[in-house]
Amino acid sequence: MFWRCGVHVAHKQSWTSRNPGRKFVVCKFYNPSIGRLECETFAWVDKDMEEWQRVVINQLVFEKQLLEKQVVGLKNQVCSLENQTSKLAKNNEKLSLKCEKIAPAKSKYHGQISYYFSIVIGIIVAALIIFLLNVI
């Protein structure tokens, strides 16, 4: 389909609040940012909508935009959580290596500590027995 200017028509869809979702044909040289038609050829493809339809479509468009913003926010949160998880995994690995180095030293001293502890308990028990024998 050609316009008077000899250029093929462009099929577009309006997303203004006054005509949300309405389809139209226009010269390919139409400038939507200023609403200017180079050859001044424009035609709606569909009929005008009722006011309630306009209100519903505008509300749905608004809710869609809010949901898109929420999705962006959630994606940012997921990215942040993935970074935190990565850092925690690295810290966990470092701590595991430190624990492996400490474990042999701990077990070495653990045997000595339990040996001295049993000697102290033995001395206390012997002292108690001597005390009780002297009292009776």
Secondary structure, DSSP 8 states (H G I E B T S, - for coil): -B-TTS-BEEEEE--SSSSTT-EEEEETT-BTTTTB-SS--EEESS----HHHHHHHHHHHHHHHHHHHHHHHHHHHHHHHHHHHHHHHHHHHHHHHHHHHHHHHHHHHHHHHHHHHHHHHHHHHHHHHHHHHHH-
